[in-house]
């Protein structure tokens, strides 16, 4: 009898300990860091905006706050949390990003979004969990020399000069031009916009768009 009682006490202790354990919020570890918006799409009108549309957004998550920068303007930090619950759109369980919108009334934020990651491309996808809502794609700002870029087409100003002609790239909100890509890189240049990661080298030329040399490039899905 004493042995049975000891076992019951042990089971009760373990159960209480498990109930009192605080698990880390889902998704917070992956959210941490700086993200560059490369695409805003959706809505009733079916819009499709890249940084070259003139709207450049950076999200920077720490443990408790989201720091938003729009076109170089820093907004007040926004408190956030994450949880799992059913999505309104498909009825399936999803990761939710919960924002304290009162922290920044000028940020035009919804209180709840679903989100997911693509680890292979360091991409973050944020969705408004409403019908006809907007979808946002962010690329992790790298610390290894890679930069988030969007290929937006060919510069129509053809001339024998580094300052015009070539391919147009929006790299983290700034428009650049390059005359070539590395020999081991292939892409359908007739399709635009396209998301890339690039490593660039400056050139001695001073003009706009800014000419650069693309030393490395890889296409994102």
Helices and strands as residue ranges (DSSP letters): H 2-20, H 28-31, E 33-42, E 47-49, G 51-53, E 57-61, E 65-70, E 73-74, E 78-86, E 93-99, G 101-103, G 105-107, E 112-118, G 119-121, E 123-128, E 134-140, E 147-154, E 167-171, E 174-178, E 194-202, E 210-219
